[in-house]
Amino acid sequence: MKTIPIANIVINLRLRLLQPESVRSLAESIKEIDLINPITVAPVPEYPAQTEPQFALIAGLHRLEAFKMLGRTEIPATVITATRAEQRLMEIDENLERAELTNMERAEHLAERKRLYEEIYPETKDGACGGGKNGVGTRSKTGFVKSTNPVPSFVNATAQKLNCSESTIQKAVRRATQITPEIKEIIRDIPAIANRTKELDALASMTPAEQAQAVEAVKTGKSTNIRSSTRSGKRAEPNVVMTTKPDPVEQLLSGKIDWEGKAKHAEDLVKIQEGHILTYKREIVKLKGKIKELESRISEPALPPASLMAEIEEWKRRALEAEEQCINLDHRINGMEQSISHGDRGAALRSMLDELETNLTADPGEFFTDTLNFFENRFMDLVVLIKNIKRR
């Protein structure tokens, strides 16, 4: 374990979202008893000689953000060596072992773990020589010969790691892969579905249209659960898309929105994301410095031109990736600041509509037909609602 500068830690995209409330609680604990478990990082590939070593965060995002909140500039860390896929796998394993995940989130983590595990150990994939569902692979990592120490299959290895049955792992992965992304986003806010395995299994056995109909039936109270909705025998209509959040107009009219709470939450997120942007901008400067250094060496006869050009392209890709992360974070911060600055509910609603109109006008190709149908139907419903209110 060593203490490293927080400014030298690079934060890549995470599977588990940051929770500001947890960061504040952790910061209070650290202030009282200091950090018990160090974060885990891995060295980032070589930077220009004039820069300090950089480290990619593997585990401990909430601990790192708590240290930033306390104004600390350094943090205890365990430094390991691992590939990008291995780093991602470690992040997922920590979340599976420590985080309070819903069954839906747990399924998503396991599905991503399967993808990464089979990327690292391709011999364990179904259909590979020696791979399959029988528990172990039967070839070495570098050849197609029978291995004396075969690599366990994803299901076998993960079941042992989490101390559960193989069927539990298989069912979880099936939930994550068979339930559509749209439906997964909707049910995240419905614990009665997202945290019940029988409900998720029932959804996973349906077609996408049936999934949408079943979730809508539960949301509207027509069915008590997903399983009972399937017994009605009704088929879903085509292009049925459900809302992911409660009706904003109804919330505005009923006064159920906690605007002060939302503003505080947004302010916390803005501070955290601004810190991320500074980190990415530092990385961009260092990456561009490395690119410039490599380009200046193209004429050196000692280096094969092909390998040098490949190395340059890799650093350019990383710089572009960091710039894209900054743009995405800037966009999210602008949206948060707008929601804070809008003093009345009408302004907040207008802002939401303006953003939707801008997105539809600027890049309509990004929207699926089902999404456009959903917007059209929702706005028709809102027009009727507004006319009814004006008549009162």
C-alpha positions as CSV (number, residue, x, y, z in Angstrom):
1,M,0.0,0.0,0.0
2,K,1.2,3.5,-0.8
3,T,-0.2,7.1,-0.6
4,I,-0.7,8.7,-4.0
5,P,-1.8,12.2,-5.2
6,I,-5.6,12.3,-5.9
7,A,-4.8,14.5,-8.9
8,N,-3.0,11.6,-10.5
9,I,-6.0,9.2,-10.4
10,V,-7.9,8.7,-13.6
11,I,-11.6,7.7,-13.3
12,N,-13.0,5.7,-16.2
13,L,-16.7,5.2,-16.8
14,R,-18.3,3.1,-14.0
15,L,-21.0,0.5,-14.0
16,R,-22.3,1.5,-10.6
17,L,-23.6,5.1,-10.4
18,L,-22.2,7.4,-7.7
19,Q,-24.5,8.1,-4.8
20,P,-23.9,11.6,-3.3
21,E,-25.6,10.6,0.0
22,S,-23.2,7.8,0.4
23,V,-20.2,10.0,-0.3
24,R,-21.3,12.5,2.4
25,S,-21.9,9.7,5.0
26,L,-18.5,8.2,4.2
27,A,-16.8,11.6,4.4
28,E,-18.2,12.0,8.0
29,S,-16.9,8.5,8.9
30,I,-13.4,9.2,7.4
31,K,-13.2,12.5,9.3
32,E,-13.8,10.6,12.6
33,I,-11.8,7.3,12.1
34,D,-9.9,7.9,8.9
35,L,-9.9,5.4,5.9
36,I,-10.0,1.7,6.9
37,N,-9.8,0.1,3.5
38,P,-7.5,1.8,0.8
39,I,-8.7,2.2,-2.7
40,T,-7.4,0.0,-5.5
41,V,-5.6,1.4,-8.6
42,A,-3.5,0.2,-11.5
43,P,-0.7,2.1,-13.3
44,V,-1.8,3.8,-16.5
45,P,0.6,3.1,-19.5
46,E,3.7,5.3,-19.8
47,Y,3.2,9.0,-20.0
48,P,5.7,11.7,-21.2
49,A,8.8,11.7,-19.1
50,Q,8.1,15.1,-17.5
51,T,4.7,14.0,-16.0
52,E,4.0,12.1,-12.8
53,P,2.8,8.5,-12.8
54,Q,-0.9,8.1,-13.4
55,F,-3.2,5.5,-11.9
56,A,-6.6,4.2,-13.1
57,L,-9.2,3.7,-10.3
58,I,-10.4,0.1,-10.0
59,A,-12.2,0.1,-6.7
60,G,-13.2,2.8,-4.2
61,L,-14.9,5.6,-6.1
62,H,-17.1,6.7,-3.1
63,R,-14.0,6.6,-0.9
64,L,-12.1,8.8,-3.4
65,E,-14.9,11.3,-3.7
66,A,-15.2,11.4,0.1
67,F,-11.5,12.4,0.3
68,K,-12.1,15.1,-2.3
69,M,-15.1,16.4,-0.3
70,L,-12.8,16.6,2.8
71,G,-10.3,18.6,0.8
72,R,-7.6,15.9,1.0
73,T,-5.0,15.9,-1.8
74,E,-3.6,12.3,-1.2
75,I,-5.2,8.9,-0.5
76,P,-4.0,5.5,0.6
77,A,-4.1,3.0,-2.3
78,T,-3.2,-0.5,-3.2
79,V,-1.4,-0.5,-6.6
80,I,-1.8,-3.6,-8.7
81,T,-0.9,-4.5,-12.3
82,A,-3.9,-5.6,-14.6
83,T,-5.2,-5.3,-18.1
84,R,-8.2,-3.1,-18.8
85,A,-10.5,-6.1,-18.9
86,E,-9.1,-7.4,-15.6
87,Q,-9.5,-4.0,-14.0
88,R,-13.2,-3.8,-15.1
89,L,-13.7,-7.4,-13.8
90,M,-12.3,-6.3,-10.4
91,E,-14.6,-3.3,-10.2
92,I,-17.6,-5.6,-10.9
93,D,-16.5,-8.2,-8.3
94,E,-16.2,-5.5,-5.6
95,N,-19.7,-4.2,-6.4
96,L,-21.1,-7.8,-6.3
97,E,-19.5,-8.4,-2.9
98,R,-20.1,-5.1,-1.2
99,A,-22.7,-2.9,-2.9
100,E,-26.4,-3.0,-2.1
101,L,-27.6,-3.9,-5.5
102,T,-31.1,-4.8,-6.6
103,N,-31.6,-8.1,-8.3
104,M,-31.8,-6.3,-11.6
105,E,-28.5,-4.5,-11.1
106,R,-26.9,-7.7,-9.8
107,A,-28.0,-9.4,-13.0
108,E,-26.5,-6.6,-15.1
109,H,-23.2,-6.9,-13.2
110,L,-23.1,-10.6,-13.8
111,A,-23.8,-10.3,-17.5
112,E,-21.0,-7.8,-17.9
113,R,-18.7,-10.1,-15.8
114,K,-19.5,-12.9,-18.2
115,R,-18.5,-10.7,-21.2
116,L,-15.2,-9.7,-19.6
117,Y,-14.4,-13.2,-18.3
118,E,-14.8,-14.7,-21.7
119,E,-12.8,-11.9,-23.2
120,I,-9.9,-12.7,-20.9
121,Y,-10.4,-16.5,-21.2
122,P,-11.9,-17.0,-24.7
123,E,-11.4,-20.8,-24.4
124,T,-14.3,-20.9,-21.9
125,K,-16.9,-19.6,-24.4
126,D,-19.7,-21.9,-25.6
127,G,-18.6,-23.4,-28.8
128,A,-14.9,-23.0,-28.2
129,C,-12.7,-26.1,-28.2
130,G,-13.2,-27.4,-24.7
131,G,-15.6,-24.7,-23.7
132,G,-19.3,-25.0,-23.1
133,K,-21.6,-25.6,-20.2
134,N,-19.9,-28.6,-18.6
135,G,-18.1,-26.5,-15.9
136,V,-14.5,-26.2,-17.3
137,G,-12.6,-25.4,-20.4
138,T,-10.2,-28.0,-21.7
139,R,-7.6,-26.0,-23.6
140,S,-4.8,-23.8,-22.5
141,K,-4.9,-20.0,-23.0
142,T,-2.3,-20.1,-25.8
143,G,-3.2,-23.3,-27.7
144,F,-5.8,-25.8,-28.7
145,V,-4.3,-28.7,-26.8
146,K,-5.8,-30.4,-23.8
147,S,-4.7,-28.4,-20.7
148,T,-3.7,-30.1,-17.5
149,N,-5.0,-27.1,-15.6
150,P,-8.2,-26.1,-17.5
151,V,-9.7,-22.7,-16.9
152,P,-13.1,-22.9,-15.2
153,S,-16.1,-21.7,-17.2
154,F,-17.6,-18.3,-16.3
155,V,-20.6,-20.0,-14.5
156,N,-18.4,-22.4,-12.5
157,A,-15.9,-19.7,-11.5
158,T,-18.5,-17.1,-10.6
159,A,-20.6,-19.6,-8.6
160,Q,-17.6,-20.5,-6.5
161,K,-16.6,-16.9,-6.0
162,L,-20.0,-15.8,-4.9
163,N,-20.7,-19.0,-3.0
164,C,-24.0,-19.7,-4.8
165,S,-25.3,-22.3,-7.3
166,E,-24.5,-22.3,-11.0
167,S,-28.2,-22.1,-11.8
168,T,-28.4,-18.9,-9.8
169,I,-25.7,-17.3,-12.0
170,Q,-27.3,-18.6,-15.2
171,K,-30.7,-17.2,-14.3
172,A,-29.3,-13.8,-13.4
173,V,-27.4,-13.5,-16.7
174,R,-30.6,-14.5,-18.6
175,R,-32.6,-11.7,-16.8
176,A,-30.0,-9.1,-17.9
177,T,-29.9,-10.3,-21.5
178,Q,-33.6,-11.1,-22.1
179,I,-35.2,-8.1,-20.6
180,T,-35.0,-5.2,-23.0
181,P,-32.9,-2.1,-22.1
182,E,-36.0,0.1,-22.2
183,I,-37.9,-2.1,-19.7
184,K,-34.8,-2.3,-17.5
185,E,-34.6,1.5,-17.2
186,I,-38.4,1.6,-16.3
187,I,-38.2,-1.0,-13.6
188,R,-35.2,0.5,-11.8
189,D,-37.6,2.8,-10.0
190,I,-40.0,0.0,-9.2
191,P,-38.4,-2.1,-6.4
192,A,-41.4,-4.5,-6.4
193,I,-40.2,-5.7,-9.8
194,A,-36.4,-4.8,-9.9
195,N,-35.7,-6.6,-6.6
196,R,-37.8,-9.7,-7.0
197,T,-36.3,-12.6,-9.0
198,K,-39.6,-14.2,-9.8
199,E,-40.9,-11.0,-11.3
200,L,-37.7,-10.6,-13.4
201,D,-37.8,-14.2,-14.5
202,A,-41.4,-13.7,-15.7
203,L,-40.4,-10.6,-17.7
204,A,-37.4,-12.4,-19.2
205,S,-39.7,-15.1,-20.6
206,M,-41.8,-12.6,-22.5
207,T,-41.5,-10.9,-25.8
208,P,-40.5,-7.2,-25.7
209,A,-44.0,-6.0,-26.4
210,E,-45.4,-8.3,-23.7
211,Q,-42.8,-7.0,-21.2
212,A,-44.0,-3.5,-21.9
213,Q,-47.6,-4.4,-21.4
214,A,-46.9,-6.3,-18.2
215,V,-44.9,-3.5,-16.6
216,E,-47.6,-1.0,-17.5
217,A,-50.3,-3.2,-16.0
218,V,-48.4,-3.2,-12.7
219,K,-47.7,0.5,-12.8
220,T,-51.4,1.4,-13.4
221,G,-52.6,-1.1,-10.8
222,K,-54.4,-3.4,-13.3
223,S,-52.2,-6.2,-12.1
224,T,-50.6,-6.8,-8.7
225,N,-47.4,-8.3,-10.2
226,I,-45.8,-9.3,-13.5
227,R,-46.8,-12.9,-13.1
228,S,-50.5,-12.2,-12.6
229,S,-50.5,-9.9,-15.7
230,T,-49.5,-12.9,-17.9
231,R,-52.6,-14.8,-16.8
232,S,-54.9,-12.4,-18.4
233,G,-54.0,-13.9,-21.7
234,K,-53.9,-10.5,-23.4
235,R,-51.2,-9.8,-26.0
236,A,-49.4,-6.5,-26.1
237,E,-50.1,-4.0,-28.8
238,P,-47.2,-3.2,-31.2
239,N,-45.0,-0.2,-30.4
240,V,-46.1,-0.1,-26.8
241,V,-43.5,1.9,-24.8
242,M,-43.9,2.8,-21.1
243,T,-42.7,5.9,-19.3
244,T,-39.6,5.6,-17.2
245,K,-40.7,8.2,-14.6
246,P,-43.9,9.4,-13.0
247,D,-45.9,11.9,-15.1
248,P,-44.1,15.3,-14.7
249,V,-47.2,17.4,-15.3
250,E,-49.2,15.5,-12.7
251,Q,-46.3,15.9,-10.2
252,L,-46.1,19.6,-11.0
253,L,-49.8,20.1,-10.4
254,S,-49.9,18.1,-7.2
255,G,-46.9,19.7,-5.7
256,K,-45.3,16.3,-4.9
257,I,-41.8,17.3,-6.2
258,D,-39.2,18.1,-3.6
259,W,-37.5,20.9,-5.4
260,E,-35.1,21.8,-2.6
261,G,-34.0,18.2,-2.3
262,K,-33.5,18.0,-6.1
263,A,-31.5,21.2,-6.1
264,K,-29.3,20.0,-3.3
265,H,-28.8,16.6,-5.1
266,A,-28.0,18.4,-8.4
267,E,-25.5,20.7,-6.7
268,D,-23.7,17.8,-5.1
269,L,-23.5,16.0,-8.5
270,V,-22.2,19.2,-10.2
271,K,-19.3,19.5,-7.7
272,I,-18.4,15.8,-8.2
273,Q,-18.6,16.0,-12.0
274,E,-16.5,19.3,-12.1
275,G,-13.8,17.4,-10.2
276,H,-14.0,14.6,-12.9
277,I,-13.7,17.1,-15.7
278,L,-10.5,18.6,-14.2
279,T,-9.0,15.1,-13.9
280,Y,-9.9,14.4,-17.6
281,K,-8.5,17.7,-18.8
282,R,-5.2,16.9,-17.1
283,E,-5.2,13.5,-18.7
284,I,-5.9,15.1,-22.1
285,V,-2.9,17.4,-21.7
286,K,-0.6,14.5,-20.8
287,L,-2.0,12.3,-23.6
288,K,-1.4,15.0,-26.2
289,G,2.1,15.5,-24.9
290,K,2.7,11.8,-25.4
291,I,1.4,11.9,-28.9
292,K,3.6,14.9,-29.7
293,E,6.6,13.0,-28.3
294,L,5.9,9.9,-30.4
295,E,5.3,11.9,-33.6
296,S,8.7,13.5,-33.1
297,R,10.3,10.1,-33.1
298,I,8.8,8.9,-36.4
299,S,12.1,9.6,-38.1
300,E,14.2,7.6,-35.7
301,P,15.5,4.5,-37.5
302,A,15.7,2.3,-34.4
303,L,11.9,2.1,-34.2
304,P,9.9,0.1,-36.7
305,P,7.5,2.7,-38.4
306,A,4.5,0.3,-38.2
307,S,4.7,-0.3,-34.5
308,L,5.4,3.4,-33.8
309,M,2.4,4.5,-35.8
310,A,0.2,1.9,-34.1
311,E,1.4,3.3,-30.7
312,I,0.6,6.9,-31.8
313,E,-2.9,5.8,-32.9
314,E,-3.6,4.2,-29.6
315,W,-2.6,7.4,-27.7
316,K,-4.8,9.5,-30.0
317,R,-7.7,7.1,-29.3
318,R,-7.2,7.6,-25.5
319,A,-7.0,11.4,-25.9
320,L,-10.2,11.4,-27.9
321,E,-11.9,9.2,-25.3
322,A,-10.9,11.6,-22.6
323,E,-12.2,14.6,-24.5
324,E,-15.5,12.8,-25.1
325,Q,-15.8,12.1,-21.4
326,C,-15.3,15.9,-20.7
327,I,-17.9,16.8,-23.2
328,N,-20.4,14.4,-21.7
329,L,-19.7,15.6,-18.2
330,D,-20.0,19.2,-19.3
331,H,-23.4,18.5,-20.8
332,R,-24.6,16.8,-17.7
333,I,-23.4,19.7,-15.5
334,N,-25.2,22.2,-17.7
335,G,-28.4,20.3,-17.4
336,M,-28.0,20.1,-13.6
337,E,-27.2,23.9,-13.3
338,Q,-30.3,24.7,-15.4
339,S,-32.5,22.6,-13.1
340,I,-31.0,24.5,-10.1
341,S,-31.4,28.0,-11.6
342,H,-35.0,27.5,-12.7
343,G,-36.9,29.1,-9.8
344,D,-40.4,28.1,-10.8
345,R,-41.9,24.8,-12.0
346,G,-43.1,26.3,-15.3
347,A,-39.5,27.2,-16.1
348,A,-38.3,23.7,-15.2
349,L,-40.9,22.2,-17.5
350,R,-40.1,24.6,-20.3
351,S,-36.4,23.7,-20.0
352,M,-37.3,20.0,-20.3
353,L,-39.3,20.6,-23.4
354,D,-36.6,22.9,-24.9
355,E,-34.0,20.1,-24.4
356,L,-36.3,17.5,-26.1
357,E,-37.0,19.8,-29.0
358,T,-33.3,20.6,-29.5
359,N,-32.4,16.9,-29.4
360,L,-35.1,15.9,-31.9
361,T,-34.1,18.8,-34.2
362,A,-30.3,18.4,-34.0
363,D,-30.1,14.6,-34.4
364,P,-33.4,12.9,-35.1
365,G,-31.5,9.8,-36.3
366,E,-30.6,9.0,-32.8
367,F,-34.2,8.2,-31.9
368,F,-35.8,4.8,-32.6
369,T,-39.3,4.7,-34.2
370,D,-40.7,3.3,-31.0
371,T,-39.3,6.3,-29.1
372,L,-40.7,8.8,-31.5
373,N,-44.1,7.1,-31.3
374,F,-43.9,7.3,-27.5
375,F,-43.1,11.0,-27.6
376,E,-46.0,11.6,-30.0
377,N,-48.5,9.7,-27.9
378,R,-47.4,11.3,-24.7
379,F,-47.7,14.8,-26.1
380,M,-51.2,14.1,-27.4
381,D,-52.1,13.0,-23.9
382,L,-50.6,16.2,-22.4
383,V,-52.5,18.4,-24.9
384,V,-55.8,16.8,-23.7
385,L,-54.8,17.2,-20.1
386,I,-53.9,20.9,-20.6
387,K,-57.2,21.7,-22.3
388,N,-59.1,20.1,-19.5
389,I,-57.2,22.2,-16.9
390,K,-57.8,25.4,-18.9
391,R,-61.6,24.6,-18.9
392,R,-61.7,24.5,-15.1
